[in-house]
Amino acid sequence: MTRPYILFSFIFLLLIGPSNAQTVTALVGGTLIDGFGGKPIYNSVIIIEDEIIIKVGHQGNTDIPDGANIISTEGMSVMPGLWDMHVHLMINGHSNYTHWDTAYINKLNDVVMPASAHQLLMAGVTSARDLGAPLSESIEVRDRINSGEIPGPTMYMSGPFIQHEPYPGTEAFRWGVNGTTDAREKVRKLAKAGVDCIKLIDQDQMQQIEVDAVVDEAHKHGLTVVAHSHRPEEIRRGLLSGVDNFEHTGLSSAPEYPADVIEMIKERTAQMNLGPLYWTPTVEGLYNYEYVRDNPEKLDNDCWHLGLPQDIIEDIEQSIIYPGRLPYFQLTPVRKPTLERKVKQLMDAGVVLLIGTDSGIPMKFHCQSTWNELDVWVNEFGIDPMYAIKAATYWPSKMMGVDDKYGTISEGKYADIIAVDGDVLRWISLLQDVDLVIKHGKRVK
């Protein structure tokens, strides 16, 4: 190699710097709500190196590295990226499931699920749990997001529902079980495919030994079990088998949970050695229905158009053109008055509530549902804003066993951070318009 070439190479390397140069970002000036539930940190400083938070403090005690990319969060609430613990990427607000499942089953992987994921991310949801979709599509979309091929939250997928018998036409994403051997084989198949949890529904139609087999096999593979709680016997059987997380408030228009169910829940929450009993009430879709019915202008918000082709957008719009006529919601006005009572019963019984929305059900879009759930908890049910935020940050990461990486703004965690202009502890509805979204250290909004 000639001397001039060596000299040129040396100068070139000096100019471009080392190949492993790290990117440092500093978020400076905002009010930090770190996810642990304690007092906010004012005039905060968060130092991010590539994907990881390396230092958290406030102006005056935290040095900003030379050359850092400084993002001012002055006047903003800064908090961990939101989790939504109950979404369905395979649906996006259409009112007719039978039509949707037929028309778009072959577009889930390339169109529908990626669009839903992107919409969630733009709403400040940096982690989400999908509870019910075809297996291969669930795994592929999750992995494409994780590889950076498509935008979206870090996804945790259940794949198909496990139940006694799939509803007609839903066999692609609902698996029936017949006996304990079949139950274990179905769970093993899901585990081998790489799902992150197991979704169990209609367990009151199964034998108790089948429910026990599903939960036991899931736990053997290190998977949590998420179960419906629409009917009292679903809850009873789920509690007996050791279900980790119940979904929905359920019980139709009944005014409250039966006394024996509440006593069973209290018996379970008293067992500290088993850890928390988690519950995702998913109330906003029901609670806000009448408002949306009578004020349908909010449906014109085009945030849910993101990533969808015009023909699908028009199909969804046509399906919800008469919000008051949708069969899905006809009993909802009778159910609505029961929701707050049931949520308070659960809280009094000692469960840990999680933010989840059932996002994707009719008229409930991925870009709107999560903040609406928080808003109902705080402004309608009177739940403390800090409790609600912790239910959308720390507790979901704990439930999914990834609290060493996600859920709080603290050293060593991935930099999943959102910020909104104003005081979110006073006006939780500010979350409807998240100004800044950082996922794994990269600013995506």
C-alpha positions in Angstrom: 0.0 0.0 0.0 1.5 3.4 -1.0 2.2 6.1 1.6 -0.3 8.7 0.0 -3.0 6.1 0.1 -2.4 5.4 3.8 -2.4 9.1 4.6 -5.7 9.6 2.7 -7.3 6.7 4.6 -6.2 8.1 7.9 -7.6 11.5 7.1 -10.9 9.9 5.9 -11.3 8.0 9.1 -10.7 11.1 11.2 -13.4 12.9 9.2 -16.1 10.3 9.5 -15.2 9.2 13.0 -15.3 5.7 14.4 -17.8 3.3 12.8 -19.4 2.6 16.2 -20.0 6.2 17.1 -22.9 6.5 19.4 -25.8 8.9 19.1 -26.6 10.9 22.3 -29.9 12.7 22.8 -30.9 14.9 25.7 -34.6 15.7 26.5 -34.4 18.9 28.6 -36.9 21.0 30.6 -40.1 19.0 30.8 -42.0 17.7 33.8 -41.1 14.0 34.0 -43.7 11.4 35.1 -41.4 8.4 35.1 -44.0 5.6 35.5 -43.2 4.6 39.0 -46.1 6.7 40.5 -44.0 9.1 42.5 -43.8 12.9 42.5 -43.0 14.3 39.0 -39.5 15.6 38.3 -39.6 19.3 37.2 -37.1 20.7 34.8 -36.1 17.2 33.9 -33.1 16.0 31.9 -33.1 12.6 30.2 -29.9 11.4 28.5 -30.3 8.8 25.8 -27.5 6.9 24.2 -28.6 5.2 21.0 -31.6 3.1 22.2 -31.0 3.2 26.0 -31.7 5.8 28.7 -28.4 6.3 30.5 -29.2 9.1 32.9 -32.3 10.8 34.4 -32.2 13.9 36.6 -33.0 17.6 36.4 -31.4 20.8 35.3 -28.7 21.7 37.8 -27.6 18.1 38.7 -27.4 16.4 35.3 -24.7 17.3 32.8 -25.5 17.2 29.1 -22.7 15.6 27.1 -21.0 17.7 24.5 -22.4 17.2 21.1 -25.7 15.8 22.3 -28.8 16.4 20.2 -30.9 18.5 22.5 -34.7 18.3 22.3 -36.5 20.9 24.4 -39.4 19.6 26.4 -40.0 22.9 28.2 -43.7 23.2 29.2 -44.4 19.6 28.4 -45.3 16.5 30.3 -42.8 13.7 29.6 -43.7 10.1 30.3 -43.0 6.6 29.2 -44.6 5.5 26.0 -48.1 4.2 26.6 -49.1 0.5 26.6 -52.4 -0.7 25.3 -53.0 -4.2 26.7 -55.9 -5.2 24.5 -55.8 -4.4 20.8 -56.8 -6.2 17.7 -54.6 -5.2 14.8 -56.7 -7.4 12.4 -59.7 -5.1 12.7 -60.1 -1.4 12.3 -63.5 0.0 13.3 -65.7 -1.8 10.7 -69.1 -2.7 12.1 -69.6 -6.0 10.3 -67.2 -8.6 11.4 -68.5 -11.3 9.1 -67.9 -9.1 6.1 -64.5 -7.9 7.3 -63.2 -11.4 8.0 -64.2 -12.5 4.6 -63.2 -9.5 2.6 -59.8 -8.8 4.2 -58.5 -12.0 5.7 -55.9 -12.1 2.9 -54.9 -8.5 3.5 -54.2 -8.7 7.2 -50.4 -9.3 6.9 -49.5 -6.7 4.3 -52.2 -4.0 4.8 -54.5 -4.1 7.8 -52.3 -5.1 10.7 -49.3 -2.9 9.7 -51.7 0.1 9.3 -53.2 -0.6 12.7 -49.8 -0.8 14.3 -48.6 2.5 12.7 -51.7 4.2 13.9 -51.1 3.0 17.5 -47.5 4.3 17.4 -48.6 7.7 16.2 -51.0 7.9 19.1 -48.1 7.4 21.6 -48.6 3.7 22.1 -45.1 2.3 22.0 -46.0 -1.2 23.3 -49.2 -3.2 22.8 -50.7 -6.6 23.4 -52.7 -8.1 20.5 -55.3 -10.6 21.7 -56.6 -12.5 18.8 -55.5 -12.9 15.2 -54.3 -15.6 12.8 -51.0 -17.1 14.0 -48.6 -16.6 11.1 -49.7 -13.0 10.5 -49.4 -12.2 14.2 -45.8 -13.5 14.4 -44.8 -12.0 11.1 -46.1 -8.5 11.7 -44.6 -8.5 15.2 -41.2 -9.6 13.9 -41.3 -7.1 11.0 -41.9 -4.3 13.5 -39.1 -5.5 15.7 -36.7 -5.6 12.8 -37.5 -2.0 11.8 -39.1 -3.0 8.5 -42.5 -1.4 9.4 -43.4 1.1 12.1 -45.4 0.2 15.1 -45.3 -0.5 18.9 -43.3 -3.3 20.3 -46.0 -6.0 20.0 -46.9 -8.9 22.2 -49.1 -11.4 20.3 -51.4 -14.1 21.5 -52.2 -15.5 18.1 -55.6 -17.3 17.9 -58.1 -17.4 20.7 -58.4 -20.7 22.6 -62.0 -21.7 23.2 -64.3 -24.7 23.3 -65.5 -24.3 19.7 -64.7 -21.5 17.1 -67.6 -19.4 15.9 -68.6 -20.2 12.3 -66.2 -18.6 9.8 -63.5 -17.7 12.4 -61.4 -20.9 12.3 -58.4 -18.9 11.0 -58.0 -17.1 14.4 -60.1 -19.1 16.9 -59.0 -22.6 17.9 -61.3 -25.1 19.6 -60.2 -27.6 22.1 -61.6 -31.1 22.7 -60.2 -32.6 25.9 -57.1 -32.0 27.9 -54.7 -33.6 25.5 -55.9 -31.4 22.7 -55.8 -28.3 24.9 -52.2 -28.9 25.8 -51.3 -29.6 22.1 -52.8 -26.4 21.0 -50.9 -24.4 23.6 -47.7 -26.2 22.7 -48.2 -25.3 19.0 -48.7 -21.7 19.9 -45.7 -21.7 22.2 -43.5 -23.3 19.5 -44.6 -20.6 17.0 -43.4 -17.9 19.4 -46.5 -16.3 20.8 -46.1 -14.0 23.9 -49.2 -15.0 25.8 -52.3 -17.2 25.5 -55.8 -15.8 25.0 -58.6 -17.9 26.5 -62.3 -17.2 26.0 -65.6 -18.9 26.7 -63.9 -21.0 29.3 -67.3 -21.5 31.0 -68.2 -23.7 28.0 -65.1 -25.9 28.6 -64.6 -28.5 31.2 -62.6 -27.3 34.2 -59.9 -29.8 33.5 -59.5 -28.4 30.0 -59.2 -24.9 31.4 -56.7 -26.2 33.9 -54.7 -27.9 31.1 -54.5 -24.7 29.0 -53.3 -22.6 31.9 -50.9 -25.2 33.2 -49.3 -25.9 29.8 -49.0 -22.1 29.1 -47.2 -21.6 32.4 -44.9 -24.5 31.7 -43.8 -22.5 28.6 -43.4 -19.3 30.5 -46.5 -17.7 29.0 -49.2 -15.7 30.8 -52.8 -16.5 30.3 -55.3 -13.8 29.5 -59.0 -14.7 29.8 -62.4 -13.2 29.1 -64.6 -12.3 32.1 -67.9 -11.7 30.4 -69.8 -14.2 32.6 -69.5 -15.2 36.3 -68.5 -18.8 35.5 -65.8 -17.6 33.2 -64.3 -15.8 36.1 -64.8 -18.6 38.6 -63.1 -21.2 36.3 -60.3 -18.8 35.4 -59.5 -18.1 39.0 -59.6 -21.8 39.9 -57.1 -22.5 37.1 -54.7 -19.7 37.8 -55.4 -17.2 35.0 -53.1 -14.2 35.2 -55.1 -11.5 33.6 -58.9 -11.0 33.0 -60.3 -8.9 30.2 -63.4 -6.7 30.2 -65.9 -5.8 32.9 -68.5 -8.2 31.4 -71.6 -9.5 33.1 -73.7 -7.7 30.5 -76.3 -5.4 32.2 -76.0 -6.9 35.6 -75.4 -4.1 38.1 -72.4 -5.7 39.8 -70.3 -8.8 40.3 -71.9 -11.6 42.4 -70.7 -11.7 46.0 -69.1 -15.1 45.6 -67.0 -13.9 42.6 -65.8 -10.9 44.5 -64.8 -13.2 47.5 -62.9 -15.5 45.1 -61.1 -12.4 43.7 -60.2 -11.2 47.2 -58.9 -14.7 48.1 -56.7 -14.6 45.0 -55.4 -11.0 45.6 -54.5 -11.9 49.2 -51.9 -14.4 48.0 -48.9 -12.2 47.7 -46.7 -15.1 46.6 -48.7 -15.4 43.4 -48.1 -11.8 42.4 -50.8 -9.3 41.3 -54.1 -10.4 39.7 -54.3 -8.2 36.7 -57.6 -7.0 35.1 -58.1 -5.0 31.8 -61.6 -3.5 32.0 -61.7 -2.1 28.4 -64.6 0.4 29.3 -64.2 3.3 26.9 -65.8 1.6 23.9 -69.0 1.0 25.8 -68.9 4.2 27.9 -68.4 6.5 25.0 -70.8 4.8 22.5 -73.8 7.1 23.2 -71.6 10.2 22.8 -70.2 9.0 19.5 -73.7 8.0 18.3 -75.0 11.5 19.0 -71.9 13.3 18.0 -70.5 11.3 15.1 -68.3 14.2 13.9 -65.3 12.5 15.7 -65.6 9.7 13.3 -64.5 12.1 10.5 -61.0 12.3 12.1 -58.8 10.8 9.4 -56.1 9.6 11.8 -57.4 6.1 11.3 -56.9 6.4 7.5 -53.1 6.1 7.9 -51.8 3.1 6.0 -55.2 2.0 4.6 -56.1 2.1 0.9 -59.0 4.2 -0.2 -61.3 1.3 -0.9 -61.0 -0.1 2.7 -61.5 3.4 4.1 -64.7 3.8 2.2 -65.9 0.4 3.2 -65.3 1.2 6.9 -67.0 4.6 6.5 -70.1 3.0 4.9 -70.4 0.4 7.6 -70.6 3.1 10.4 -72.7 5.7 8.5 -75.6 5.1 11.0 -73.9 4.7 14.4 -77.2 4.4 16.2 -78.2 1.3 14.2 -75.2 -0.9 14.9 -76.3 -4.2 16.5 -73.0 -4.5 18.3 -74.0 -1.6 20.7 -77.8 -1.9 21.2 -77.5 -3.2 24.7 -74.7 -0.7 25.6 -77.0 2.1 27.0 -78.2 -0.5 29.6 -74.6 -1.7 30.3 -73.0 1.8 30.6 -74.4 2.6 34.1 -72.9 -0.6 35.5 -69.3 0.0 34.3 -68.1 2.4 37.1 -69.5 0.2 39.8 -67.8 -2.9 38.4 -64.5 -1.2 38.1 -64.7 0.1 41.6 -65.6 -3.4 42.9 -62.4 -4.7 41.2 -60.2 -2.0 42.6 -61.7 -2.6 46.1 -61.0 -6.3 45.7 -57.3 -5.6 45.2 -56.8 -6.3 41.5 -54.2 -4.3 39.5 -56.0 -2.6 36.6 -54.3 -2.3 33.2 -55.1 0.1 30.4 -56.5 -1.8 27.4 -59.2 -0.8 24.9 -60.4 -3.6 22.6 -59.2 -1.2 19.9 -60.4 -2.1 16.5 -64.0 -2.9 17.4 -66.8 -1.0 15.6 -66.1 2.8 15.5 -63.1 2.4 17.8 -59.9 3.2 16.0 -56.3 2.5 17.0 -55.4 6.2 16.9 -58.1 7.2 19.4 -58.9 4.4 21.8 -56.1 4.5 24.3 -56.3 8.1 25.4 -60.1 7.7 25.6 -59.7 4.9 28.0 -57.5 7.0 30.2 -59.9 9.9 30.0 -62.9 7.8 31.1 -60.9 6.4 34.1 -59.9 9.8 35.3 -62.7 12.2 34.3 -65.7 9.9 34.6 -64.7 7.3 37.2 -62.5 9.6 39.3 -59.5 7.4 39.3 -56.3 9.2 40.2 -54.4 10.3 37.0 -51.1 8.9 38.4 -52.7 5.5 39.0 -54.1 5.6 35.4 -50.7 6.4 33.9 -49.0 3.7 35.9 -51.7 1.3 34.6 -50.6 2.3 31.1 -46.8 2.2 31.7 -45.3 0.3 34.6 -47.9 -2.4 35.4 -48.2 -3.6 31.8 -44.4 -4.1 31.5 -44.5 -5.9 34.8 -47.3 -8.1 33.7 -45.5 -9.1 30.5 -42.3 -9.7 32.4 -40.3 -7.0 30.6 -40.1 -4.3 33.3 -36.3 -4.6 33.1 -36.5 -3.0 29.6 -39.7 -1.1 29.4 -42.5 0.7 31.3 -40.6 3.5 33.1 -38.1 6.2 32.3 -35.1 5.0 34.2 -31.5 4.1 33.6 -30.9 1.0 31.5 -34.4 0.9 29.9 -35.2 1.4 26.3 -35.9 5.0 25.5 -39.7 4.7 24.8 -40.8 8.2 25.6 -43.7 10.5 24.8 -44.4 14.1 25.5 -47.4 16.4 25.3 -47.6 20.1 25.7 -49.2 20.9 29.0 -49.9 19.3 32.4 -51.2 15.8 31.7 -51.9 15.1 35.4 -54.5 17.9 35.3 -55.8 17.4 31.8 -55.4 13.7 30.9 -57.2 14.4 27.6 -54.0 16.1 26.3 -53.0 12.6 25.4 -55.3 12.8 22.4 -52.6 14.8 20.6 -49.2 13.5 21.6 -46.5 15.9 20.3 -43.4 13.7 20.6 -43.0 10.0 20.3 -39.6 8.3 20.8 -39.3 4.6 20.4 -36.0 2.8 21.2 -34.3 6.2 21.1 -35.5 7.1 17.7 -37.8 10.1 17.3 -40.8 8.8 15.2 -43.1 11.7 15.7 
